[in-house]
Amino acid sequence: IKMDKTLSDLATLLTIKKNIILQGAPGTGKTFSTAALALKILGINNINWNNHKAVMDKYDSYVKEGRIAFTTFHQSMDYEDFIEGYKPQVHNNEIQFELKSGLFREICKNAKDKPCVLIIDEINRGNVSKIFGELITLLEADKRDGGDHRIQVKLTYSGDSFSVPSNLFIIGTMNTTDRSVGSIDYALRRRFAFWTLKSDIEVVKNKNTNPQVKSNAITIFEKVEEFLKDNPSDMKIDD
């Protein structure tokens, strides 16, 4: 019930904003939550959200249909990978360069007819300006197809007119612990809603079936929390 309520709140927020980032420390359930939220926003309700296998099986079926796409941002990713670019192809033993659509353009094409979800793991690890290019403005809800201030741009390589469908929902994840990648720039931040997944001792209590493991895990959790309270620093319990 608690999980369903959280997913309903997230889905409502995502419906309004179109873009959301789930942030938190490793192990707080960000990646699984993106899968569950993707299903929720696509109208799936008749499922036990605590049954991870059932959730992931349903998730996989929507990936195969092209309704959900997943990618991980990193320093080497760029516009040519994500939007469109010329890629080497072998024809008659010769290398030729052909214009290929990237993941984002493909999922936008699918979302013209039906709701689709793009999941971007570790969104803060990529150079967002380089990856999205001129499309960063189009992510806003009112700048999309059907919005009050719909905008179209011409893509860099193909020259095609392009807009982002209102049926596309973007879910990102962000690791708040890794200080090396810090935060994301304001241009992207203001276009996303943010939801923090916090460390929760109740999960430790409920998910462990082995009594000894549960006891040890709870003890460690409480001791870490106590240590951080007694030794103030920039590292908090959610880190």
Backbone bond lengths (Angstrom), bond angles and torsions (degrees), N, CA, C in turn:
res aa  C-N    CA-C-N  psi(-1)  N-CA   C-N-CA  omega(-1)  CA-C   N-CA-C  phi
1 I - - - 1.463 - - 1.529 110.07 -
2 K 1.341 115.52 -43.17 1.468 120.10 179.57 1.518 110.61 -62.43
3 M 1.342 116.62 -43.43 1.462 121.53 179.52 1.515 110.61 -63.42
4 D 1.319 117.84 -43.06 1.454 121.49 -179.06 1.521 111.01 -64.27
5 K 1.347 116.37 -39.20 1.473 120.62 178.22 1.523 110.16 -64.38
6 T 1.335 117.30 -44.07 1.464 120.73 179.18 1.525 110.78 -62.56
7 L 1.333 116.83 -45.06 1.459 120.71 179.47 1.527 111.56 -63.56
8 S 1.332 116.63 -37.38 1.472 120.07 178.27 1.523 110.57 -64.32
9 D 1.340 116.62 -42.14 1.469 120.60 177.67 1.526 111.03 -63.74
10 L 1.338 116.20 -43.00 1.456 120.68 178.96 1.526 111.16 -64.65
11 A 1.323 116.61 -41.88 1.463 120.98 -179.40 1.530 111.03 -64.22
12 T 1.333 116.34 -38.98 1.467 120.36 177.10 1.522 110.52 -62.68
13 L 1.326 116.15 -45.25 1.463 121.60 178.88 1.527 110.86 -62.85
14 L 1.327 116.24 -41.85 1.465 121.31 -179.17 1.527 111.23 -68.52
15 T 1.311 117.11 -36.35 1.464 121.22 178.32 1.529 110.81 -60.92
16 I 1.316 116.19 -39.04 1.466 120.93 -178.70 1.529 111.50 -77.27
17 K 1.333 116.21 -48.28 1.468 121.76 -171.92 1.532 112.54 -87.40
18 K 1.327 117.92 -26.01 1.474 125.76 -177.72 1.519 113.42 76.44
19 N 1.331 118.22 -22.77 1.461 122.24 -177.80 1.524 109.30 -133.95
20 I 1.335 116.75 136.69 1.458 119.78 179.72 1.524 109.72 -145.16
21 I 1.321 116.14 148.41 1.461 121.50 175.32 1.526 108.80 -121.33
22 L 1.332 115.72 125.34 1.461 121.68 173.68 1.523 106.87 -93.42
23 Q 1.324 116.25 116.59 1.455 119.97 -176.01 1.526 110.44 -116.85
24 G 1.324 115.29 154.89 1.459 119.81 179.45 1.516 110.58 160.36
25 A 1.313 115.03 178.99 1.462 121.40 -179.77 1.526 110.47 -77.41
26 P 1.328 117.92 161.89 1.468 120.74 174.79 1.524 110.49 -58.67
27 G 1.333 115.73 140.27 1.459 120.01 177.30 1.512 115.16 90.89
28 T 1.334 117.37 -0.10 1.469 119.45 -179.50 1.527 112.33 -90.14
29 G 1.339 117.10 1.91 1.465 119.64 173.00 1.511 115.36 94.95
30 K 1.326 117.96 22.08 1.466 120.20 -176.71 1.531 112.20 -62.89
31 T 1.329 116.85 -49.19 1.458 119.91 -174.15 1.527 111.50 -64.48
32 F 1.333 116.94 -45.26 1.466 119.05 177.83 1.527 110.65 -64.26
33 S 1.325 116.59 -38.23 1.464 119.91 -179.63 1.518 111.89 -63.18
34 T 1.344 117.47 -33.08 1.471 118.91 177.20 1.523 110.86 -64.74
35 A 1.339 116.26 -38.90 1.466 119.90 178.91 1.526 110.57 -65.38
36 A 1.336 116.32 -45.86 1.466 120.40 -179.72 1.527 111.09 -64.73
37 L 1.338 116.35 -42.15 1.467 119.95 -179.77 1.524 111.05 -66.32
38 A 1.325 116.52 -38.03 1.471 119.68 177.43 1.525 110.73 -58.73
39 L 1.330 116.49 -43.43 1.467 120.03 178.42 1.525 111.17 -66.44
40 K 1.318 115.86 -40.88 1.464 120.49 -179.07 1.528 111.01 -61.52
41 I 1.336 116.81 -44.60 1.465 120.18 -177.66 1.519 111.12 -70.62
42 L 1.350 116.60 -20.76 1.467 120.32 176.72 1.521 112.36 -89.67
43 G 1.341 115.81 6.13 1.462 120.22 172.43 1.507 115.74 95.29
44 I 1.347 118.20 10.80 1.459 121.15 179.24 1.534 109.32 -83.93
45 N 1.331 116.54 120.32 1.467 120.94 -179.77 1.523 113.04 -127.47
46 N 1.328 116.66 -26.87 1.468 120.94 -175.06 1.531 110.86 -84.65
47 I 1.331 116.28 62.70 1.457 121.39 -177.83 1.523 108.90 -149.47
48 N 1.318 116.20 146.97 1.460 121.54 177.08 1.532 107.65 -84.53
49 W 1.328 116.61 108.13 1.468 120.61 -174.97 1.522 112.63 -66.40
50 N 1.315 118.61 -17.76 1.462 121.28 177.76 1.527 112.57 -85.87
51 N 1.327 116.18 -9.00 1.462 121.05 176.61 1.530 107.89 -90.77
52 H 1.335 116.09 93.08 1.462 120.61 -173.38 1.527 112.11 -61.51
53 K 1.320 117.64 -36.91 1.470 119.85 -178.78 1.528 110.53 -65.61
54 A 1.329 116.29 -43.34 1.465 119.84 -179.84 1.526 110.61 -63.24
55 V 1.330 115.74 -41.58 1.469 120.30 179.35 1.524 110.39 -63.25
56 M 1.339 116.93 -46.81 1.460 119.99 -176.35 1.529 112.46 -71.31
57 D 1.327 117.48 -31.23 1.469 120.19 175.52 1.528 110.38 -64.44
58 K 1.323 115.97 -44.47 1.467 120.59 178.16 1.536 110.22 -65.55
59 Y 1.327 115.72 -41.10 1.469 121.85 177.66 1.536 110.28 -58.20
60 D 1.334 116.88 -47.29 1.467 121.52 -179.35 1.528 111.63 -60.41
61 S 1.324 116.49 -36.98 1.467 119.58 -179.60 1.527 111.00 -65.44
62 Y 1.340 117.11 -34.84 1.465 120.65 179.05 1.526 111.04 -76.53
63 V 1.328 116.92 -29.74 1.468 120.20 174.13 1.525 109.75 -63.32
64 K 1.341 116.39 -44.03 1.463 121.05 -179.57 1.530 111.53 -64.66
65 E 1.333 116.78 -30.38 1.465 120.89 178.62 1.527 112.35 -78.51
66 G 1.334 117.08 -10.22 1.459 120.66 -177.61 1.517 113.40 83.41
67 R 1.334 116.62 13.05 1.471 120.90 179.48 1.525 112.24 -86.04
68 I 1.330 116.77 -24.15 1.468 122.19 177.86 1.523 108.10 -127.61
69 A 1.329 116.00 134.67 1.466 121.32 175.20 1.524 108.31 -127.84
70 F 1.330 115.56 147.68 1.467 121.31 -176.72 1.530 109.61 -129.50
71 T 1.322 116.42 137.72 1.456 121.03 173.27 1.528 108.92 -148.29
72 T 1.322 115.77 160.97 1.460 122.14 175.89 1.519 108.30 -120.32
73 F 1.335 116.68 126.34 1.460 119.96 177.75 1.525 109.98 -77.51
74 H 1.339 115.32 146.15 1.461 121.21 176.30 1.525 107.80 -154.11
75 Q 1.316 116.61 171.93 1.460 121.07 -172.31 1.528 113.45 -64.56
76 S 1.323 117.58 -24.94 1.464 120.00 -177.44 1.525 113.17 -88.10
77 M 1.322 118.09 -10.55 1.466 120.10 -178.83 1.525 109.67 -74.38
78 D 1.331 115.73 142.94 1.462 119.15 179.00 1.527 111.09 -143.28
79 Y 1.309 115.55 -175.29 1.463 123.77 -177.30 1.528 111.17 -55.93
80 E 1.330 116.48 -40.76 1.463 121.33 -177.38 1.527 112.14 -64.02
81 D 1.335 117.47 -30.07 1.466 121.12 177.16 1.525 111.49 -79.60
82 F 1.322 115.64 -37.52 1.463 120.98 -168.70 1.530 113.22 -92.69
83 I 1.333 117.60 -40.13 1.465 120.99 -175.86 1.528 111.21 -104.09
84 E 1.309 117.22 -69.94 1.457 121.81 176.24 1.526 108.91 -166.23
85 G 1.327 115.89 155.56 1.453 119.30 179.13 1.510 110.86 -178.47
86 Y 1.304 115.52 169.68 1.460 120.89 179.20 1.519 110.04 -85.28
87 K 1.330 115.86 127.01 1.460 122.06 -177.74 1.531 110.00 -122.07
88 P 1.329 117.34 142.91 1.474 119.59 179.71 1.511 112.08 -70.09
89 Q 1.324 115.63 135.20 1.458 123.08 176.61 1.528 108.25 -132.47
90 V 1.326 117.15 145.56 1.460 121.29 179.40 1.525 109.95 -97.75
91 H 1.347 116.14 121.35 1.458 122.07 176.48 1.527 108.22 -130.49
92 N 1.336 115.65 122.15 1.473 120.59 -179.53 1.527 111.56 51.50
93 N 1.325 113.78 45.30 1.469 121.66 177.86 1.528 113.55 64.85
94 E 1.321 116.17 17.24 1.464 120.43 175.80 1.526 109.21 -120.85
95 I 1.312 114.90 144.01 1.461 119.81 178.54 1.521 109.19 -89.00
96 Q 1.319 115.16 123.61 1.457 121.35 176.07 1.527 108.56 -125.03
97 F 1.321 116.02 152.71 1.454 120.31 179.98 1.518 109.72 -102.69
98 E 1.346 115.23 126.45 1.460 120.97 -178.94 1.529 109.52 -121.05
99 L 1.315 115.36 146.67 1.455 120.96 178.28 1.524 109.43 -75.78
100 K 1.312 116.93 121.56 1.463 122.39 -178.27 1.527 110.59 -121.00
101 S 1.320 115.79 139.89 1.466 120.60 173.72 1.521 109.64 -75.85
102 G 1.330 116.14 139.23 1.454 121.04 176.79 1.519 111.30 -87.03
103 L 1.321 115.33 -179.11 1.466 121.76 -176.17 1.526 112.28 -57.69
104 F 1.322 117.04 -43.31 1.462 120.20 -175.71 1.529 111.47 -65.35
105 R 1.325 116.20 -44.32 1.464 118.80 179.80 1.527 110.83 -64.84
106 E 1.321 117.34 -37.02 1.463 121.08 -179.79 1.530 111.57 -66.25
107 I 1.328 116.63 -44.62 1.471 118.93 -178.49 1.532 110.36 -69.86
108 C 1.348 117.01 -31.61 1.467 119.99 175.52 1.529 110.27 -65.30
109 K 1.329 116.37 -37.57 1.470 120.86 178.37 1.528 109.84 -63.02
110 N 1.333 116.62 -42.88 1.468 120.42 179.52 1.522 111.44 -66.48
111 A 1.342 116.55 -32.28 1.463 121.02 -175.78 1.523 113.30 -79.60
112 K 1.323 117.52 -2.00 1.464 119.86 176.27 1.522 111.01 -65.21
113 D 1.348 115.64 -32.97 1.467 120.60 -173.97 1.522 113.54 -103.84
114 K 1.329 117.55 -27.01 1.462 120.35 -176.16 1.520 109.42 -152.87
115 P 1.349 116.94 156.16 1.469 119.54 -179.52 1.523 112.02 -59.57
116 C 1.325 115.71 137.39 1.457 122.54 177.79 1.523 109.65 -135.89
117 V 1.329 115.13 160.90 1.463 120.70 -178.10 1.521 109.24 -129.68
118 L 1.331 115.30 132.84 1.457 121.48 172.43 1.526 107.88 -111.61
119 I 1.329 116.57 122.94 1.458 122.34 177.99 1.523 108.88 -104.03
120 I 1.331 116.73 124.62 1.461 122.26 179.28 1.521 108.17 -115.57
121 D 1.314 116.11 102.56 1.461 120.94 179.08 1.528 109.35 -78.38
122 E 1.339 116.30 144.53 1.478 121.88 178.17 1.531 110.85 53.29
123 I 1.317 116.31 49.90 1.469 121.10 -174.51 1.524 112.22 -61.54
124 N 1.335 116.95 -27.03 1.467 120.18 -178.13 1.525 113.14 -81.15
125 R 1.320 118.18 -3.88 1.468 120.41 179.66 1.532 112.73 -86.83
126 G 1.317 117.10 -15.42 1.454 119.95 -179.25 1.519 111.65 -95.57
127 N 1.313 115.92 161.70 1.464 121.88 172.51 1.523 106.51 -83.59
128 V 1.323 115.52 93.61 1.468 121.23 -170.52 1.528 111.83 -59.71
129 S 1.320 118.03 -41.23 1.464 121.12 -179.51 1.523 110.90 -62.31
130 K 1.329 117.11 -39.23 1.463 121.84 -179.96 1.528 111.08 -71.78
131 I 1.324 116.64 -35.88 1.466 120.69 -175.74 1.527 111.89 -76.18
132 F 1.331 117.19 -46.15 1.467 120.65 -177.01 1.528 112.68 -85.44
133 G 1.321 117.05 -26.99 1.456 119.87 -179.13 1.513 112.69 55.69
134 E 1.347 115.94 -131.95 1.467 120.85 -175.87 1.527 113.00 -73.39
135 L 1.344 117.45 -4.32 1.467 120.05 -176.11 1.522 113.50 -87.74
136 I 1.324 118.24 -4.15 1.465 120.83 -176.19 1.527 111.37 -58.12
137 T 1.341 116.78 -37.41 1.468 120.83 -179.47 1.522 111.35 -66.98
138 L 1.322 116.63 -32.61 1.458 121.32 -173.94 1.524 113.60 -72.58
139 L 1.330 117.74 -8.79 1.462 120.14 -178.76 1.521 112.54 -72.70
140 E 1.327 117.88 -25.38 1.460 120.82 -177.44 1.525 110.91 -63.09
141 A 1.323 115.15 144.43 1.468 120.75 -175.42 1.524 112.35 -57.66
142 D 1.322 118.25 -41.85 1.466 119.97 -176.38 1.525 113.31 -79.93
143 K 1.339 117.29 -9.79 1.463 120.63 178.60 1.533 111.72 -95.12
144 R 1.316 117.57 -3.34 1.466 121.55 -177.48 1.534 111.36 -86.08
145 D 1.332 115.06 172.89 1.466 119.46 175.00 1.524 109.26 -55.26
146 G 1.324 116.57 131.27 1.453 120.36 179.92 1.509 113.49 86.69
147 G 1.347 117.92 -7.30 1.462 121.46 179.10 1.516 111.70 -80.49
148 D 1.319 115.99 167.74 1.464 121.02 -178.03 1.526 112.53 -68.87
149 H 1.334 116.83 -25.50 1.466 120.71 -178.47 1.527 110.00 -128.52
150 R 1.321 115.81 53.51 1.472 121.39 -176.70 1.523 111.03 -55.95
151 I 1.344 115.29 133.66 1.461 121.36 -179.79 1.526 109.56 -125.33
152 Q 1.315 115.73 138.57 1.454 122.56 171.09 1.527 108.63 -117.18
153 V 1.321 116.20 144.85 1.461 120.47 175.08 1.522 108.88 -127.55
154 K 1.327 115.78 161.22 1.461 120.09 173.83 1.520 108.35 -94.65
155 L 1.317 116.48 126.22 1.450 121.19 -178.54 1.529 110.84 -67.84
156 T 1.329 114.56 147.53 1.463 121.58 -171.63 1.520 114.06 -58.67
157 Y 1.338 118.34 -44.69 1.457 121.15 -173.14 1.519 113.06 -93.74
158 S 1.321 116.98 -50.37 1.465 120.00 -176.06 1.519 112.66 -80.44
159 G 1.336 116.53 -26.56 1.457 119.97 -175.80 1.510 112.93 78.03
160 D 1.338 117.49 4.02 1.464 121.29 179.91 1.521 110.86 -68.94
161 S 1.330 115.93 145.86 1.460 120.24 171.62 1.519 108.55 -71.97
162 F 1.338 116.30 137.22 1.460 119.74 -173.41 1.523 110.29 -142.12
163 S 1.315 115.16 139.22 1.469 121.47 172.95 1.525 107.85 -141.08
164 V 1.310 115.97 160.69 1.467 120.92 -178.69 1.525 109.13 -96.17
165 P 1.327 118.17 125.08 1.467 120.49 -179.74 1.528 112.14 -67.78
166 S 1.307 116.08 146.94 1.463 120.21 178.89 1.521 111.43 -70.31
167 N 1.337 116.43 -15.02 1.472 122.19 -179.88 1.529 113.14 -80.03
168 L 1.346 117.71 -2.70 1.463 120.68 -179.31 1.523 109.93 -95.95
169 F 1.324 115.72 126.26 1.467 121.53 177.60 1.530 108.60 -113.33
170 I 1.334 115.86 131.89 1.462 120.94 -177.50 1.523 109.68 -111.37
171 I 1.332 115.74 125.38 1.465 122.17 178.39 1.523 108.04 -118.96
172 G 1.315 116.68 119.04 1.454 120.86 177.80 1.515 111.34 -110.51
173 T 1.334 116.36 160.92 1.465 120.54 171.49 1.518 108.16 -123.55
174 M 1.333 115.42 150.73 1.452 120.69 -179.41 1.515 109.73 -142.79
175 N 1.316 115.68 126.27 1.462 122.36 177.61 1.520 108.30 -83.33
176 T 1.325 117.17 113.36 1.465 120.60 -176.97 1.526 112.71 -84.46
177 T 1.321 117.48 -6.98 1.460 120.89 -177.13 1.518 112.62 -84.55
178 D 1.337 116.51 -36.07 1.462 120.97 -174.86 1.522 109.96 -72.70
179 R 1.317 116.69 101.55 1.465 121.11 -178.03 1.533 112.49 -69.01
180 S 1.337 116.95 -19.19 1.462 120.04 -176.11 1.521 112.18 -68.25
181 V 1.354 117.25 -26.46 1.455 119.30 179.75 1.523 111.43 -104.54
182 G 1.316 117.13 -10.23 1.456 121.87 171.98 1.510 113.79 52.94
183 S 1.339 116.13 -129.64 1.457 121.47 -174.86 1.531 109.97 -112.94
184 I 1.324 115.73 178.21 1.460 120.34 177.33 1.523 108.54 -106.75
185 D 1.334 115.75 157.45 1.458 118.45 -172.48 1.525 111.39 -69.90
186 Y 1.320 114.18 161.39 1.461 120.76 -172.87 1.525 111.87 -64.68
187 A 1.335 117.17 -32.14 1.466 120.28 -179.27 1.526 111.26 -56.34
188 L 1.342 115.56 -39.06 1.466 119.12 177.50 1.524 111.08 -84.67
189 R 1.328 116.18 -40.08 1.464 120.80 -174.85 1.522 112.23 -56.74
190 R 1.324 116.82 -40.93 1.468 118.38 -175.98 1.525 112.67 -74.45
191 R 1.326 116.73 -12.20 1.463 120.25 179.54 1.528 112.40 -93.02
192 F 1.328 116.79 -3.80 1.458 121.75 -178.95 1.525 110.92 -119.64
193 A 1.326 115.31 146.38 1.463 120.35 164.93 1.534 106.74 -84.67
194 F 1.334 116.83 153.45 1.462 120.93 -179.08 1.527 109.87 -123.26
195 W 1.327 115.02 139.90 1.467 121.35 178.32 1.522 107.46 -137.22
196 T 1.326 116.55 124.46 1.459 120.56 -177.69 1.524 110.98 -95.66
197 L 1.331 115.70 126.92 1.460 121.65 173.12 1.519 107.53 -94.48
198 K 1.313 116.51 115.08 1.457 121.24 -172.18 1.525 112.54 -96.55
199 S 1.320 113.90 157.40 1.461 119.61 173.26 1.526 108.33 -62.36
200 D 1.325 116.88 134.33 1.463 120.87 -172.75 1.527 109.69 -138.07
201 I 1.322 116.75 113.43 1.467 120.70 -178.55 1.526 111.55 -66.75
202 E 1.332 117.36 -22.45 1.462 120.00 178.44 1.533 111.02 -63.76
203 V 1.324 116.89 -32.79 1.466 120.66 176.67 1.523 109.86 -65.25
204 V 1.334 115.72 -41.51 1.468 120.36 177.68 1.525 110.16 -60.27
205 K 1.321 116.08 -41.03 1.465 120.65 -178.37 1.526 112.24 -70.70
206 N 1.322 116.55 -38.10 1.466 120.39 -172.24 1.519 114.67 -87.48
207 K 1.339 117.61 -27.77 1.460 120.44 -172.20 1.524 113.68 -90.60
208 N 1.319 118.54 -18.41 1.459 120.99 -178.24 1.526 110.60 -93.67
209 T 1.322 116.58 121.98 1.465 120.52 -179.19 1.528 111.88 -92.72
210 N 1.334 117.18 -24.94 1.460 120.78 178.41 1.526 108.81 -78.14
211 P 1.335 118.73 117.94 1.475 121.96 -175.30 1.525 113.01 -57.41
212 Q 1.332 117.49 -39.93 1.460 120.32 -177.99 1.532 111.35 -69.48
213 V 1.336 115.24 -42.13 1.469 119.90 177.25 1.530 109.85 -62.35
214 K 1.328 115.86 -43.95 1.462 120.43 -179.78 1.528 110.77 -60.98
215 S 1.326 116.26 -46.15 1.464 120.89 -179.41 1.531 111.50 -61.27
216 N 1.336 115.76 -45.18 1.469 120.18 179.64 1.528 111.53 -63.98
217 A 1.327 115.90 -43.11 1.460 120.63 -177.44 1.525 111.22 -64.78
218 I 1.326 116.17 -42.64 1.469 120.41 178.83 1.531 110.26 -63.76
219 T 1.329 116.81 -42.64 1.467 121.08 179.05 1.524 110.98 -60.62
220 I 1.333 116.34 -46.00 1.465 120.46 -179.97 1.524 110.41 -63.25
221 F 1.321 117.35 -45.37 1.467 122.03 179.62 1.527 110.11 -56.33
222 E 1.343 116.27 -48.75 1.466 120.59 -177.71 1.527 112.05 -66.14
223 K 1.338 116.83 -37.16 1.466 120.02 -179.54 1.535 111.47 -70.20
224 V 1.325 115.89 -38.46 1.469 119.27 176.69 1.525 109.98 -63.96
225 E 1.329 116.28 -44.52 1.459 120.93 179.17 1.523 111.09 -61.17
226 E 1.344 115.95 -42.95 1.462 121.04 179.41 1.529 110.85 -64.31
227 F 1.340 116.83 -42.09 1.462 121.40 -179.87 1.534 110.90 -62.00
228 L 1.324 116.04 -44.19 1.461 119.62 -177.49 1.531 111.65 -67.71
229 K 1.320 116.73 -32.93 1.465 120.03 176.91 1.529 111.72 -69.92
230 D 1.339 115.20 -36.11 1.467 120.06 -178.07 1.525 112.44 -81.63
231 N 1.333 117.30 -16.17 1.468 121.51 -178.26 1.528 109.00 -128.98
232 P 1.333 116.03 77.48 1.478 120.18 -175.56 1.534 112.07 -57.70
233 S 1.334 114.85 134.81 1.462 121.64 175.71 1.517 107.12 -158.55
234 D 1.334 117.12 -171.19 1.457 118.97 177.46 1.518 111.96 -78.85
235 M 1.330 117.40 -2.54 1.457 123.00 178.01 1.533 109.67 -94.05
236 K 1.341 116.57 117.35 1.463 121.79 -179.27 1.524 109.34 -107.88
237 I 1.342 115.46 175.02 1.463 120.82 -177.48 1.534 111.13 -59.61
238 D 1.335 116.67 -34.11 1.468 119.00 -179.24 1.525 112.24 -74.26
239 D 1.305 117.31 -7.68 1.465 120.99 173.74 1.519 111.76 -91.18
